[in-house]
């Protein structure tokens, strides 16, 4: 007996085999050729026909969950995901045990059927989902709902936490922000690093925005955080970054902190509750607000100095108003810098 949900796949497979037997040329089977990526996708990723409704169902039958990866050519963070994170034996084992992974190209042209039945190209789906960073990973539950989204690269130790959270169905018990904070190994007495450009407390966004008439960038961190330390030690020490930060009121907040803050909307709450309300799931994260208190952009994944500076420039220059794609802004910015004879180092 054939399971009804397998019929579409069997049909596609039959058509594909017939095309091969009939001497079909490369153009005729183009839709079955994976989109190109700058680095190899692991062989254990699903060889998908990109009907994501079927992928959710297939994963559920195998007691797994669908995992969608968005990447692009020339992306150093995608390279790190594939050549560092996905070469950790325990991470590979957990991913294969709990997830059905499917790779999409942010600029690809293959047709994808989204969860609601809409058909579109990979790049169109990326635009619909507002994918601003690569890699971006979407974790789905058995009903096709996204239960966790990782925007940008997460180093292995943080990626393991995400795999456990979704693989063990913990989203029904607590938020990922709380789970991440609870699993972080924070040394006794550890403090957040300080910078002279951080606005002095207390954190009261309405007051700060009125006083300076600048957009605000909130830097969410946590103690004993290697990536937070690197942000201070490397990116924040560069002259370009310092110059770009002058366009902002810069506020620091602890991801799991208990200090009281006043949000842009006038709400009084703890730093922890603020992070939870904003659904901040990574430390460090940079959340940008315009002068009216509206969130306009965020960075919530591991980023090297060039991309930190690009994010500050994207918001500080107001470019986000006319260019909705951060990736396209970064490409144009890099091209402009190269044309001016400047060296562009995406990773250093």
C-alpha positions, 0 to 999 in steps of 0.5 A, a space after each residue: 500500500 502506497 502512503 498518499 503523501 508519497 504519491 507526489 514524490 513517486 510521480 516526480 521520480 517517475 518523470 525524472 527517470 523517464 526523462 533520463 531514459 529518453 536522453 533528456 538534456 541538461 535543460 530538461 532536468 534543470 529543476 532536479 540539479 541542486 543550487 550551487 553553493 560555495 562549499 559542499 553541503 554534507 551528503 546527509 542533507 536531504 535530496 529534496 524536491 523542495 515541497 516543504 509541506 511534504 518535508 515536514 510530514 516526512 520528518 514527522 514520520 521519522 520522528 524528526 523535524 525539518 531544518 531549512 538552511 539558507 546559504 549563499 556563494 562566497 559566504 565565510 559564515 556558511 563555510 564556517 558552518 559546514 567546515 567547522 560546525 558540521 564537522 563536529 561528530 556529536 553535532 552531526 550525530 544530533 542533527 541526523 538523529 533529530 532533523 531532516 536538513 534541506 539546503 536552499 540558496 538565498 539567490 537560487 532559482 529552484 521552485 520551492 513550495 512553502 508551508 502554506 502551498 505557495 510556490 516561488 523561487 528560493 530567492 523569492 522565499 528568502 525575501 518573503 521570510 526576510 532572510 538578511 543573513 547567511 547562514 539562516 536556519 529555520 527549525 520546524 515543528 510537526 505542524 510546519 510552524 517555525 519554533 526557532 530561527 537562527 539568523 547568522 552563524 552560531 559557533 559549535 557550542 551555541 549550535 549544540 544548545 539549539 539542536 538540543 532545544 528543538 530536538 528535545 521539543 523544549 519549546 513547549 516548556 520555556 523560551 530559547 532565550 531562557 534555555 540559552 541563559 540557563 545552559 550558559 556556563 557563567 563564572 562566579 562574579 563575571 561581569 560584562 565588559 564596559 566601553 566608554 561609548 556606552 550610555 550611562 544607566 539607568 537604561 531608559 530609552 525614551 529619555 535617551 532618544 529625546 536627549 540625543 535625537 539619535 537612533 539607538 543600538 542595544 548591545 545584548 550580552 552575557 558574562 563569560 561569553 567568548 563572542 562578546 569578549 571578541 566583540 569588545 576586543 576586536 570590532 569595538 577597537 577598530 577606528 571605523 567601528 568607533 566612527 560609525 558608533 558615533 551616529 548612535 546612542 549605544 546601550 548595553 543590556 545583559 541577556 539574563 540581567 535583572 536591572 530595570 529598563 524602560 523600553 522604547 514603548 514606555 514599559 518597565 521590565 527587567 533586562 531578561 524580560 526585555 530580551 524575552 519580549 524582543 525574542 533575542 536568542 544570541 549573545 552578543 546581539 545588536 538591536 537597532 531602534 530608530 528615533 521613534 523607538 521602532 526596531 528597524 534591524 538586528 544582528 543576532 549571530 556571530 559576525 566579524 568586524 567588517 559585517 559589524 561595521 556594515 550593519 552600523 553603516 546600514 542603519 546609521 546612514 539610513 540605507 535600510 529605508 531604501 534597500 530592504 536587503 542587508 546582503 545587497 547593501 553589503 555587496 554594494 558597500 564592499 564593491 564601493 570600498 574596492 573601487 576606492 582602493 580599499 582592502 575588504 576583509 570579510 573574515 579578518 
